[in-house]
């Protein structure tokens, strides 16, 4: 009885692979790889409990979050920044063409806060899903090139072309979130 509302922190990976982009909340969930499937399942279970047991839950699906405090150097953005600062070539594990959305961590947090406030005022949002995105996809190569340029370097990325089980193009529309809460990424 003390739980007033739940926001499930999910991911764009819950959608799986689709040619029709950007993903919208009504896009069916069809994760194929283990991480993707885990996100699809969590979203479906959350929405099932909302519909079946009236559990006060909504789902927030984020694009790739970046920002301060991320010390996972295997991720594209923090790893590339660290490499360039150290004077080392940044590494791209894919062929560089994978297209992704990126959202700054403070923008994602603000979106969660806006969703929580809106859900508190509007219980009809029960079971709904919302995408959190900057609505501006970049290829891995373009993102690394931007990091290199921003840091004033002339290093060239090392493209390994080793990534497997990756969806070639994946990005979200946050139009529903924007129209429901007035949120936008800064």
C-alpha positions as CSV (number, residue, x, y, z in Angstrom):
1,X,0.0,0.0,0.0
2,X,3.0,2.4,0.3
3,X,4.0,2.1,-3.3
4,X,2.5,5.0,-5.2
5,X,4.0,4.4,-8.6
6,X,6.7,2.5,-10.4
7,X,8.7,3.6,-13.4
8,X,10.5,0.7,-15.1
9,X,13.8,1.8,-16.5
10,X,14.0,0.0,-19.8
11,X,15.9,0.4,-23.1
12,X,15.4,0.8,-26.8
13,X,16.8,-2.7,-27.0
14,X,13.4,-4.0,-26.0
15,X,12.1,-3.4,-29.5
16,X,14.6,-5.6,-31.3
17,X,15.3,-4.9,-35.0
18,X,12.9,-3.1,-37.3
19,X,13.4,-1.4,-40.6
20,X,10.7,1.2,-39.9
21,X,12.4,3.8,-37.7
22,X,12.3,5.6,-35.4
23,X,10.8,3.2,-32.9
24,X,7.6,4.4,-31.4
25,X,5.9,3.1,-28.3
26,X,3.4,1.1,-30.3
27,X,6.2,-0.7,-32.1
28,X,5.9,-4.4,-31.0
29,X,8.6,-5.7,-28.6
30,X,10.7,-8.4,-30.2
31,X,14.1,-8.6,-28.7
32,X,16.2,-11.4,-30.2
33,X,19.5,-11.4,-28.3
34,X,19.7,-12.2,-24.6
35,X,20.0,-8.6,-23.3
36,X,17.3,-7.4,-25.8
37,X,14.9,-10.2,-24.8
38,X,15.4,-9.5,-21.1
39,X,14.2,-5.9,-21.7
40,X,11.3,-7.0,-23.8
41,X,10.2,-9.5,-21.1
42,X,10.6,-6.9,-18.3
43,X,8.4,-4.4,-20.2
44,X,5.7,-7.0,-21.0
45,X,5.6,-8.2,-17.4
46,X,5.4,-4.7,-16.0
47,X,2.5,-3.8,-18.4
48,X,0.8,-7.2,-17.7
49,X,0.8,-6.4,-13.9
50,X,-0.5,-2.9,-14.7
51,X,-3.4,-4.3,-16.7
52,X,-4.1,-7.4,-14.6
53,X,-3.5,-6.2,-11.0
54,X,-3.8,-2.4,-11.5
55,X,-0.1,-2.1,-10.4
56,X,0.8,1.6,-10.7
57,X,3.6,1.2,-13.3
58,X,4.8,2.9,-16.5
59,X,7.8,2.0,-18.7
60,X,10.5,4.4,-19.8
61,X,12.7,3.2,-22.7
62,X,15.9,5.1,-23.0
63,X,18.3,5.4,-25.9
64,X,22.0,5.1,-25.1
65,X,22.8,7.1,-22.0
66,X,26.1,8.9,-21.6
67,X,27.6,11.4,-19.2
68,X,29.6,11.9,-16.0
69,X,30.2,9.0,-13.8
70,X,30.2,6.4,-16.6
71,X,33.5,4.5,-16.1
72,X,32.7,1.7,-18.4
73,X,35.5,2.3,-20.8
74,X,34.1,-0.3,-23.2
75,X,31.2,2.0,-24.1
76,X,31.7,4.2,-27.2
77,X,31.6,7.6,-25.6
78,X,33.5,7.3,-22.3
79,X,36.0,5.0,-24.0
80,X,36.6,7.3,-26.9
81,X,37.0,10.4,-24.6
82,X,39.4,8.6,-22.4
83,X,41.5,7.4,-25.3
84,X,41.7,10.8,-27.0
85,X,42.7,12.5,-23.7
86,X,45.4,9.9,-23.3
87,X,46.6,10.5,-26.9
88,X,45.5,7.0,-28.0
89,X,43.3,6.2,-31.0
90,X,39.7,5.6,-30.0
91,X,38.4,2.1,-30.7
92,X,35.2,1.4,-32.6
93,X,34.3,-2.3,-32.2
94,X,31.8,-2.3,-35.1
95,X,32.4,-1.2,-38.7
96,X,31.4,2.3,-37.6
97,X,28.1,2.4,-39.4
98,X,25.8,1.3,-36.5
99,X,23.3,4.0,-36.0
100,X,22.2,4.9,-32.5
101,X,20.5,7.5,-30.3
102,X,22.4,9.0,-27.4
103,X,20.9,10.9,-24.5
104,X,22.8,12.8,-21.8
105,X,22.3,11.4,-18.4
106,X,20.9,14.6,-16.9
107,X,18.3,14.8,-19.7
108,X,17.3,11.2,-19.0
109,X,17.0,11.9,-15.3
110,X,14.8,15.0,-16.0
111,X,12.6,12.8,-18.3
112,X,12.2,10.3,-15.4
113,X,11.2,13.1,-13.0
114,X,8.7,14.6,-15.5
115,X,7.2,11.1,-16.0
116,X,6.9,10.6,-12.3
117,X,5.2,13.9,-11.8
118,X,2.8,13.5,-14.7
119,X,1.9,9.9,-13.6
120,X,1.2,11.2,-10.1
121,X,-1.2,13.7,-11.6
122,X,-2.7,11.4,-14.2
123,X,-3.3,7.8,-13.2
124,X,-4.7,7.1,-16.7
125,X,-1.1,6.6,-17.8
126,X,-1.1,3.2,-16.0
127,X,0.8,0.7,-18.1
128,X,1.9,3.2,-20.7
129,X,5.4,3.2,-22.2
130,X,7.5,6.3,-23.1
131,X,10.6,6.6,-25.2
132,X,13.4,8.9,-23.9
133,X,15.6,10.1,-26.7
134,X,17.3,13.1,-28.1
135,X,15.7,12.2,-31.5
136,X,19.1,12.6,-33.3
137,X,20.8,9.4,-34.3
138,X,24.5,9.2,-35.0
139,X,26.7,6.5,-36.5
140,X,29.5,5.2,-34.2
141,X,32.0,6.8,-36.6
142,X,30.3,10.2,-36.6
143,X,30.1,10.1,-32.8
144,X,33.8,9.3,-32.4
145,X,34.7,11.9,-35.0
146,X,32.7,14.5,-33.0
147,X,34.5,13.6,-29.8
148,X,37.9,13.8,-31.6
149,X,37.0,17.2,-33.0
150,X,35.6,18.5,-29.7
151,X,38.8,17.5,-27.9
152,X,41.0,19.2,-30.6
153,X,42.7,16.1,-31.7
154,X,43.7,14.7,-35.1
155,X,43.7,11.0,-34.0
156,X,42.0,8.5,-36.3
157,X,39.7,5.9,-34.8
158,X,40.7,2.2,-34.9
159,X,37.8,0.4,-36.5
160,X,37.9,-3.3,-35.4
161,X,34.7,-4.5,-37.2
162,X,34.3,-7.2,-34.6
163,X,30.9,-6.5,-33.2
164,X,28.4,-9.3,-33.4
165,X,24.7,-9.6,-32.6
166,X,24.2,-5.9,-33.0
167,X,21.2,-4.2,-34.6
168,X,22.4,-2.1,-37.5
169,X,20.1,0.9,-37.0
170,X,18.2,1.6,-33.8
171,X,16.7,4.9,-32.6
172,X,13.7,6.2,-30.9
173,X,11.0,8.9,-31.2
174,X,10.3,10.7,-28.0
175,X,7.3,12.6,-29.4
176,X,4.9,10.9,-27.0
177,X,7.0,11.9,-23.9
178,X,7.4,15.5,-25.2
179,X,3.6,15.9,-25.8
180,X,2.6,14.3,-22.5
181,X,5.1,16.0,-20.2
182,X,6.6,19.0,-22.1
183,X,10.1,17.5,-21.6
184,X,12.8,18.0,-24.2
185,X,16.6,17.3,-24.0
186,X,18.8,20.3,-23.2
